[in-house]
Amino acid sequence: PPLMLVVWLIQRIQAPGPLFFRQKRSGLDNRHFTILKFRTMYAGGADTGAQATLTDARIYPLGRFLRRFSLDEFPQFFNVLIGDMSIGGPRPHMPMHDEIFAEKMTNYRIRGFVKPGITGLAQIRGFRGETARPEDIIRRVECDIEYIETWSFFLDVRILWQTAWQLIRPPKTAY
């Protein structure tokens, strides 16, 4: 709640509009759910599914800070509380991206065997953000499949620990 208040107040000044960004994502068994994030882009633009880029003009100043330090992801704890997500696991993608990514990798749909997570193995290895090249998708999905195949309590603890560290020292791919 304190973070929500701060974000809401600064949004009123820099980029008026709704506090949250809501978007359909694929979850467990590839069922769709609505993910929550703090809105980091100016309101009023159509949700085209276009991924944010390093110099994206759609992102307002506080939004850039929120994205850099992954603070825009905090509302996803509501998704965890209602059972759509877990804290650790493969990051959920938009359904339209699922179709594109499934064409690139035949085993892509394996990701639907587990709940998506706020953070995961791909994120701590630096494969987060924009997937500009096919290799980016492949590396991310390979990490997701590795997570599913080698899951353990200690793997989740390691992912959470490294994620916490990345909140302090974000990787270059955080934008």
N, C-alpha and C positions, 0 to 999 in steps of 0.2 A: 503493500500500500504506500509506503513513503516514496518509493521509486515511481509508482504510478502518478502520484501527486506532482513530483518534480517534472516528469515527462509531460504531463498534461499542461502544467503551467508554461513550460518553455514552448510546447507546441502551439499554445494560444498566441504566442508572440511571433514565432518563426514560421509556422505552417499550420494555420487553423484547420480543423477538421476532426475526424474521429480519433480517439486515443488508440484504438486497436486496428490492426490490419487483419482481416479474416480471409482465409483462402482454403479452397478444397485441396486436400492431400490424400494420398493413398496410405492406408494403415494395415493392420493385421488382416490377413486373407485378402489383401488388396481392396478392402472396403474403404469408401471415401469418408472423411471426417473433415471438420473445419478446424484449422490450426489458428491459434492466436499469436500475434506478435505485436509489439509496439510499432505503430506506424512510423516509418523512417523516411518516407517520400512525401512530397507535396500531395495534398488531397486533390481529387478531381480527375486524375488520370485514369484511363481505362486499365484494368488488370489484364494485360496481354500475355502474361506469362514470361515476358522478357526478363532475363536475369540481370541483376545489377552489375555494373562494371565499375572499374576503379575510379573513373572520372564522371560517373553518372550524374547528370544535371537534375535528375528527378529527386535526388536525396537532399534534404534540407540540412543545415549545419549540425544541429543536435543529432539528427538521424545518422549522420556520418560517424559521430562519436559512439552512439548506441551500437551501430553495426560493428565498428572496429573492436569494441570490447565485449561483443556478444550480449549486451544488455537488452537488445530488442527481443531476445529469445525468452526472457523471464516469464512472460504470460503463458508460455507453454506448460508451466507447472500446473495451470488450470486444466490443460489437456491431460496431464498425468493424473490429476485428482479424479477426473471423470472417466478414466480408463482408456482413452484413445491412444495414449502414448506411455512410454516408460522413460526413465531418466537416461538410461544407456541403450543404445541400439542403432540400427541404420537410420539416418535422417530421412524423413518422409519427403517424397517428391510430389510435384503436381501430376495429376493423372495424364495430362498431355505429354509431360516429359517421360512418364513411365513408358508410353508407347514408343517414343523415340529411342530411349535407352534400351528397351527390350529388343529393338532391331539391331542394336550394336553388340549385344551380348545375349546369347541364348539362355544362360542361366540367371538372367536378371530377376525373373519373377520369384526366385528363392527368397528374396528380401521380404516377401509378404508372409513368410512363415512365422515371423516374430513381430511384436509391436515396434513401431518406429520409436526412436529415442531423441531426446533433446541434444545429446552428444553421442559420439561413437568413435570407433577405431579410425575411420577415415578422417574425422575432424582433428584428432590429436596427431595424426600423421601429416597434416597440412593440406589434405584434399577437401577443402571446403570452399564455399563461394561459387563463383562462376565456373561453368564447365564449357570453356571456349573451344576445346579440342576433343576429339573422340578419346584420346588417351586419358584425359581427365576423368571422363565417365568410367572408363574401364578400371582405372586405379581405384576410384571411389567404390565401385561395386565389388571389386576384388576384396577390399577391406571389409565391406559389409558382409560378404560371404564368409570371409575368415572369422569375423565376429560370431556369426551364427554357428559355424562348425567348431569353434574352440571356446565357446562361452564358458565362463566360470565366474564365481563370485569375485575372485581376485582380479580377473580381467576387468570387470566393472569398476572395482576400486581403483585400479590403475588408470582407467579412462577418466574417472571422476577427478582423480588427483591431477592428471596432466591437463584436463580441461580447466581446473581451478588455476593452474599455473598460467595457462594461455589467457585467462581473464586479466592477469597482471602484465604479461608479455605476449601480446597477440602476434600470431604469425603474419608474414607478409601477405598471405592470401585473405586476410580479414579486412574486408571493405564493404 
